[in-house]
Amino acid sequence: MLKSASRAGHRPLQALSLGRPYTRHSPIPKERVHIRHSRQFTSSSTLLRPDGERPVQETSNQGQKQQSAGSNYGLIASAFGAALALASLGGYYVGAGKQQQPAVLTTSTTPLKDMQPPQHDTSSENIKAATAEFVEIVGEDNVMSEKEAVETYATSDWSSYTPKKTEVAAVVVSPSTTEEVSRIMKVCHRRRLPVTAYAGGTSLEGHFAPTRGGVCIDFANMNQILKLHKDDLDVVVQPAVQWELLNDELSKDGLFFPPDPGPGAMIGGMVGTGCSGTNAYAHGTMRDWVVSLTIVLADGTVIKTRQRPRKSSAGYDLTRAFIGNEGTLGLVTEATLKLAIKPNNESVAVAAFPTIHSAAACVSDIVKEGVQVAAVELMDDVQMKIVNMGGASARTWDEAPTLFFKFAGTPDAVKEQVKIVQKLVKKANSKSFDFARNAEEINALWSARKVALWSVFEMRQDPSDHFWTTDVAVPISRLADIIEETKDDIRKSGLVGGIVGHVGDGNFHSKFPSVQETFQVQALTDLKAFLLFSEKEKRTAEGLVHRMVKRAVEMEGTVTGEHGVGMIKRDYLAHELGESTVDAMRRMKQAFDPLCLLNCDKVVRVQQPKPGEVSEW
Ligand SMILES: Cc1cc2nc3c(=O)[nH]c(=O)nc-3n(C[C@H](O)[C@H](O)[C@H](O)COP(=O)(O)OP(=O)(O)OC[C@H]3O[C@@H](n4cnc5c(N)ncnc54)[C@H](O)[C@@H]3O)c2cc1C
């Protein structure tokens, strides 16, 4: 083990009184657990298991193997294919609590109308009995059931989703190993208990709201960096390793892990949302930096998606299937991550523009010119004004649309990049161009971008005021249009709202000592709106977000560039991708999690909405 990150280090949001207190439960009386035996073959997550899996998989999957062997299904298929085949060939039915013969499915997708509501058992007797089993697995100190403490796992001050009173777990369990997670899932599977995974708790759209109650698995104890392979430029970590702490550790060896979402986010949650951040322009998203995952499936089966080579064309790409799954297909208990060489030279420049259009045109020119900028961030005039009002930045800014550039590389390369960008900024009629000459100036210039979100948050007039940060992404040619239209909409609504974006599009060629690798970064035009509103203004804020999403889809964009759909944007998926694509995703969910135990209700609906629950498009 290289490092055992401290709890305090793991909960920075707590310092901002956004995290949950670490109250532990009072001892739970142990009771004799009555294990109900039932035929479960139709509700398992996999079929036969190939040989040669890791020892933990061997142990954890033994029960599963017996279960599979006892089933009527002689199909051999690998991972994802097996899962889909299972669903298609009749191994699936929803509501498996009822003992019934599985129907033979012949179709490739599952429309919502064909679903039966999931059958969970969250009765207090079942929870009590399960809790006793959890205590057996992880020990008393790692099981918590006090209402007040458990409620803090349902939402955060950042979340745009307000959970209903019932949407809270009954018990929070904190495992330390893959095997413990597997054993916990076996209990939940046998007892039909819904499960929500919790990592850093920084996701924004209600991702970890326990809509079905049941069990929350808090991964906080699984915070170890297990193995650093310096020569191979990869690292094996547990899911509660925080990206900033990982980078602190890696910097000692001149390495870094590029995805940079919210402060306090952890690898398990970052896989869950398929996050990115300011480094995405040059380095891509979480999808580009995960080599392999160890996953505990809904029935407790443990799978590993790949070995450690940086590329492989062996079988389905299960790693990517689990990235962005919001904890609905399986639980990440270990991740092998690619690493980059930490640039030994960095600089920052800031340019203000007369209009959003001129700022966007400048980004477009930089992209076309192929300039290797490390990051380009955009903030609109309102956001710059909010930063000034907040007073947390190192200087007072021109309240105009502003681009923040980061440069990285050798001193000569950085100089060259700055020169080209300065020329392009001038061509776009910029009002100013400031370039940092030393570390102090770098911090001063980047400080406005860093405090952007906090500054909006600080403007709350009342503790009950809400804060909503939401994102969409569009092709780069539509960037200026979506910003202009959204700004206009916010202005008319009377709400306080700033616009911030990770913008740009580029090619990045990184040369590693042992591995030569080139990858192309996607169009990055992720646009965030930070909205502040009172309870009375909630409908207005919802309308704004709805129209922003609609605008993005109409511009051939996406409803979320990096935050994930959570509870808020789930119903927009069909507008972006089409009903059939969502139906295919629903089939995938069924295949991996037939009982809908894992973060049920996220990504795809499994039950018809109530009247009025879904906004008119
Ligand atoms: C101030 C601030 C700034 C932010 N900036 C960005 C940004 O620039 N870019 C960006 O992409 N995001 C940003 N975010 C959002 C957030 O940081 C990311 O979504 C992040 O990836 C969430 O990680 P987490 O550890 O907090 O996950 P959580 O919120 O705990 O969980 C996220 C999802 O993953 C699931 N999950 C958690 N652990 C596991 C596991 N072990 N296995 C399977 N599923 C799991 C959860 O059930 C949930 O569905 C920001 C948030 C804040 C508060």
The ligand as an SDF file (V2000), in Angstrom:
LIG
                    3D

 53 58  0  0  0  0  0  0  0  0999 V2000
  -17.6790   22.4260   -7.1190 C   0  0  0  0  0  0  0  0  0  0  0  0
  -17.9290   21.3490   -8.1140 C   0  0  0  0  0  0  0  0  0  0  0  0
  -17.3160   21.4170   -9.3630 C   0  0  0  0  0  0  0  0  0  0  0  0
  -17.5040   20.3850  -10.2810 C   0  0  0  0  0  0  0  0  0  0  0  0
  -16.8620   20.4440  -11.4900 N   0  0  0  0  0  0  0  0  0  0  0  0
  -16.9680   19.4080  -12.3480 C   0  0  0  0  0  0  0  0  0  0  0  0
  -16.2610   19.4240  -13.6020 C   0  0  0  0  0  0  0  0  0  0  0  0
  -15.5470   20.3470  -13.9250 O   0  0  0  0  0  0  0  0  0  0  0  0
  -16.3880   18.3380  -14.3990 N   0  0  0  0  0  0  0  0  0  0  0  0
  -17.1800   17.2690  -14.0710 C   0  0  0  0  0  0  0  0  0  0  0  0
  -17.2540   16.3160  -14.8240 O   0  0  0  0  0  0  0  0  0  0  0  0
  -17.8710   17.2470  -12.9040 N   0  0  0  0  0  0  0  0  0  0  0  0
  -17.7860   18.2790  -12.0440 C   0  0  0  0  0  0  0  0  0  0  0  0
  -18.4750   18.2420  -10.8640 N   0  0  0  0  0  0  0  0  0  0  0  0
  -19.3340   17.0900  -10.5600 C   0  0  0  0  0  0  0  0  0  0  0  0
  -18.6720   15.9460   -9.7770 C   0  0  0  0  0  0  0  0  0  0  0  0
  -17.4880   16.3420   -9.1360 O   0  0  0  0  0  0  0  0  0  0  0  0
  -18.4210   14.7520  -10.6910 C   0  0  0  0  0  0  0  0  0  0  0  0
  -19.6350   14.2780  -11.1980 O   0  0  0  0  0  0  0  0  0  0  0  0
  -17.6690   13.5880  -10.0260 C   0  0  0  0  0  0  0  0  0  0  0  0
  -17.2830   12.6780  -11.0130 O   0  0  0  0  0  0  0  0  0  0  0  0
  -18.4780   12.8580   -8.9480 C   0  0  0  0  0  0  0  0  0  0  0  0
  -17.6050   12.0500   -8.1880 O   0  0  0  0  0  0  0  0  0  0  0  0
  -17.9630   11.6370   -6.6830 P   0  0  0  0  0  0  0  0  0  0  0  0
  -16.8490   10.8440   -6.1510 O   0  0  0  0  0  0  0  0  0  0  0  0
  -18.3420   12.8240   -5.9050 O   0  0  0  0  0  0  0  0  0  0  0  0
  -19.2060   10.6900   -6.9430 O   0  0  0  0  0  0  0  0  0  0  0  0
  -20.6040   10.5650   -6.1990 P   0  0  0  0  0  0  0  0  0  0  0  0
  -21.3260   11.8610   -6.2820 O   0  0  0  0  0  0  0  0  0  0  0  0
  -20.4460    9.9810   -4.8740 O   0  0  0  0  0  0  0  0  0  0  0  0
  -21.2990    9.5010   -7.1420 O   0  0  0  0  0  0  0  0  0  0  0  0
  -21.5130    9.7260   -8.5070 C   0  0  0  0  0  0  0  0  0  0  0  0
  -22.2260    8.5460   -9.1290 C   0  0  0  0  0  0  0  0  0  0  0  0
  -21.3710    7.4170   -9.1380 O   0  0  0  0  0  0  0  0  0  0  0  0
  -21.9360    6.3360   -8.3870 C   0  0  0  0  0  0  0  0  0  0  0  0
  -20.8430    5.6860   -7.6730 N   0  0  0  0  0  0  0  0  0  0  0  0
  -20.1240    6.1490   -6.6350 C   0  0  0  0  0  0  0  0  0  0  0  0
  -19.1980    5.2630   -6.2740 N   0  0  0  0  0  0  0  0  0  0  0  0
  -19.3150    4.2070   -7.0870 C   0  0  0  0  0  0  0  0  0  0  0  0
  -18.6550    2.9640   -7.2010 C   0  0  0  0  0  0  0  0  0  0  0  0
  -17.6500    2.6250   -6.4060 N   0  0  0  0  0  0  0  0  0  0  0  0
  -19.0740    2.1150   -8.1610 N   0  0  0  0  0  0  0  0  0  0  0  0
  -20.0830    2.4300   -8.9940 C   0  0  0  0  0  0  0  0  0  0  0  0
  -20.7520    3.5900   -8.9310 N   0  0  0  0  0  0  0  0  0  0  0  0
  -20.3660    4.4790   -7.9930 C   0  0  0  0  0  0  0  0  0  0  0  0
  -22.9670    6.9700   -7.4780 C   0  0  0  0  0  0  0  0  0  0  0  0
  -23.9950    6.0700   -7.1390 O   0  0  0  0  0  0  0  0  0  0  0  0
  -23.4710    8.0980   -8.3500 C   0  0  0  0  0  0  0  0  0  0  0  0
  -24.4280    7.6400   -9.2610 O   0  0  0  0  0  0  0  0  0  0  0  0
  -18.3460   19.2890   -9.9400 C   0  0  0  0  0  0  0  0  0  0  0  0
  -18.9590   19.2400   -8.6900 C   0  0  0  0  0  0  0  0  0  0  0  0
  -18.7660   20.2500   -7.7890 C   0  0  0  0  0  0  0  0  0  0  0  0
  -19.4400   20.1580   -6.4390 C   0  0  0  0  0  0  0  0  0  0  0  0
  1  2  1  0
  2  3  1  0
  2 52  2  0
  3  4  2  0
  4  5  1  0
  4 50  1  0
  5  6  2  0
  6  7  1  0
  6 13  1  0
  7  8  2  0
  7  9  1  0
  9 10  1  0
 10 11  2  0
 10 12  1  0
 12 13  2  0
 13 14  1  0
 14 15  1  0
 14 50  1  0
 15 16  1  0
 16 17  1  0
 16 18  1  0
 18 19  1  0
 18 20  1  0
 20 21  1  0
 20 22  1  0
 22 23  1  0
 23 24  1  0
 24 25  2  0
 24 26  1  0
 24 27  1  0
 27 28  1  0
 28 29  2  0
 28 30  1  0
 28 31  1  0
 31 32  1  0
 32 33  1  0
 33 34  1  0
 33 48  1  0
 34 35  1  0
 35 36  1  0
 35 46  1  0
 36 37  1  0
 36 45  1  0
 37 38  2  0
 38 39  1  0
 39 40  1  0
 39 45  2  0
 40 41  1  0
 40 42  2  0
 42 43  1  0
 43 44  2  0
 44 45  1  0
 46 47  1  0
 46 48  1  0
 48 49  1  0
 50 51  2  0
 51 52  1  0
 52 53  1  0
M  END
$$$$
